[in-house]
């Protein structure tokens, strides 16, 4: 069976040892800000644009801290989601109300618990371990 391939990019935004989670109201789950790559965009450009669109933040990403998830959606789509560790450059959160139902700054432990999908939890645990080792920009 051939699956349609999709790539989304976003950020693990960390500020004061808290992670910003978003509640995607269309699919009813807690996750990280992300969205589809548009034609001609790099992964980094997509991540920056999607964070700005979904939560209104400009962020500084660390291109060397790249985490990926691969999963199948509805037995149709082979999805790759790419996330970069990032820190906010501003504090003016403005939710994209058409997609995001809520946001929450969470402790590392709470963020892992609140994420809806197990593979996201495992990816975030690895990112947090690296962050705590000081291998980050935040």
SULCORVEN-V667928 format. One record per helix or strand of 2 or more residues. SS is the DSSP state (hx for helix, st for strand). FROM is the first residue (numbers start at 0). TO is the last residue. If there is no record, write none. Layout:
[[SS | FROM | TO] [SS | FROM | TO]]
This chain:
[[st | 3 | 14] [st | 17 | 23] [st | 28 | 30] [st | 33 | 35] [hx | 42 | 54] [st | 58 | 72] [st | 76 | 87] [st | 99 | 106] [hx | 107 | 113] [hx | 117 | 131]]
